[in-house]
Amino acid sequence: MAGVVVQPWWVNLAILVPPAAYWSWRNGGVAIGARQLAVAGVFAVAFGFVEASVVVYLRAASGLLPGYQGTLSDVMRLSGIYYQQAQAVKELPKSLITIEALREAATLFMLVSVAVLCVRRARSRWAIFLWMFAIWDIVYYVALWSTVRWPSSLKELDVLFLLPVPWIAPVWFPVLVSALAMLAVLLRRTAVAES
């Protein structure tokens, strides 16, 4: 990766999204109620687990998840040795890559749809989207670790997205961006009266 954290290089710019959002909300903050954050957060937690489950099923169906025919403890024991997420994209059939890319697009549409349903103003929708995306992303890694013991470290490489090309980064990168996004939302949120 020659000095660049993420490939392709332009994905490194994702680290600028949380501070840019924080800065753009400097005048007036974002009007989001605690209930809206909580409900959106619950959705994101559930969706993060579903996303991790889909990845586990995809790996098992394609023969890339060792021990999947045994117990979950068999998967946990063997996957730490063999589970290489960043390599999987090269080993998946082209048809599954296409379906995976479409699933990623559907994921983004679902997060946007919930953000639109949660709040009225565009800046609040952007904040709710970032909030949910961040929670979803962190829960995805937590769920993968708790079910198949991957990633074994935050330095493990992962395929973040396939659109428009595969984005490959160490796990710490999306976790850091997500944590910063959540912090930006919390620091700029202005309480609103909820009905």
JOZIGI-V899754 format. One record per pair of residues at least 12 apart in sequence whose ideal C-beta (glycine too) atoms are under 8 Angstrom apart, sorted by sequence separation. I is the first residue (numbers start at 1). J is the second residue. D is the distance in whole Angstrom. If there is no record, write none. Layout:
# JOZIGI-V899754
{{I J D} {I J D}}
This chain:
# JOZIGI-V899754
{{56 68 8} {66 78 4} {67 79 7} {157 169 7} {158 170 7} {66 79 6} {115 128 4} {157 170 6} {158 171 5} {160 173 8} {65 79 6} {114 128 7} {115 129 4} {156 170 7} {157 171 8} {160 174 6} {66 81 7} {155 170 5} {156 171 5} {66 82 5} {154 170 7} {155 171 7} {158 174 7} {66 83 7} {112 129 6} {115 132 7} {154 171 5} {155 172 7} {65 83 7} {111 129 6} {114 132 6} {153 171 8} {154 172 4} {64 83 8} {151 171 5} {111 132 5} {154 175 7} {111 133 6} {59 83 8} {64 88 5} {111 136 7} {62 88 8} {64 91 6} {64 92 8} {59 88 7} {62 91 7} {107 136 8} {62 92 6} {141 171 6} {62 93 7} {141 174 8} {58 92 8} {62 96 6} {141 175 6} {137 174 5} {138 175 6} {58 96 7} {137 175 7} {137 177 8} {138 178 5} {137 178 4} {138 179 7} {58 100 7} {134 177 8} {135 178 8} {134 178 4} {133 178 7} {134 179 7} {134 181 4} {135 182 7} {133 181 7} {134 182 5} {54 103 7} {131 181 7} {130 181 4} {131 182 6} {134 185 8} {130 182 8} {130 184 7} {131 185 5} {130 185 6} {51 107 7} {104 161 6} {104 162 6} {105 163 6} {127 185 5} {104 163 6} {47 107 8} {101 162 4} {127 188 7} {100 162 6} {101 163 6} {127 189 7} {47 110 7} {47 111 8} {83 148 6} {85 150 7} {97 162 7} {83 149 8} {85 151 7} {44 111 8} {83 150 4} {79 148 5} {80 149 5} {79 149 6} {80 150 7} {86 156 8} {89 159 5} {43 114 6} {76 147 8} {79 150 6} {85 156 7} {86 157 4} {88 159 7} {75 147 7} {76 148 6} {77 149 8} {80 152 5} {85 157 7} {86 158 6} {75 148 5} {76 149 4} {84 157 8} {85 158 5} {86 159 6} {89 162 7} {40 114 6} {75 149 8} {85 159 6} {40 115 7} {72 147 7} {89 166 5} {40 118 5} {39 118 7} {36 118 5} {86 168 5} {36 119 6} {65 148 7} {47 132 8} {51 136 7} {55 140 8} {32 118 8} {32 119 6} {44 131 7} {48 135 7} {52 139 8} {31 119 7} {40 128 5} {44 132 4} {48 136 4} {52 140 5} {56 144 7} {43 132 6} {44 133 8} {47 136 5} {48 137 7} {51 140 5} {52 141 8} {55 144 7} {31 121 7} {41 131 7} {44 134 8} {45 135 6} {48 138 7} {49 139 6} {53 143 7} {30 121 8} {37 128 8} {40 131 6} {41 132 7} {44 135 4} {45 136 8} {48 139 3} {49 140 8} {52 143 4} {56 147 6} {32 124 5} {36 128 7} {40 132 5} {44 136 4} {47 139 8} {48 140 4} {51 143 8} {52 144 5} {56 148 6} {30 123 5} {31 124 5} {30 124 5} {37 131 6} {41 135 5} {45 139 5} {48 142 8} {49 143 5} {53 147 8} {32 127 6} {44 139 7} {48 143 6} {52 147 7} {30 126 8} {32 128 6} {30 127 4} {25 123 6} {24 123 7} {32 131 8} {25 127 7} {21 126 7} {21 127 7} {21 130 6} {18 130 7} {17 130 7} {37 185 8} {11 160 7} {37 189 7} {32 185 7} {6 160 8} {30 185 7} {11 167 5} {8 165 6} {32 189 5} {34 191 7} {11 169 7} {15 173 8} {30 188 5} {32 190 8} {33 191 7} {36 194 7} {7 166 8} {8 167 7} {14 173 8} {18 177 7} {25 184 8} {29 188 5} {30 189 6} {31 190 5} {33 192 5} {35 194 5} {7 167 7} {14 174 8} {17 177 7} {21 181 7} {29 189 6} {30 190 7} {32 192 7} {33 193 8} {34 194 7} {6 167 6} {7 168 5} {15 176 7} {19 180 7} {29 190 4} {31 192 5} {33 194 4} {6 168 7} {7 169 7} {15 177 6} {18 180 4} {22 184 4} {26 188 8} {28 190 7} {6 169 4} {14 177 5} {18 181 4} {21 184 5} {25 188 4} {5 169 6} {17 181 7} {21 185 8} {5 170 7} {15 180 8} {18 183 7} {19 184 7} {22 187 7} {18 184 4} {22 188 6} {6 173 6} {21 188 8} {5 173 6}}
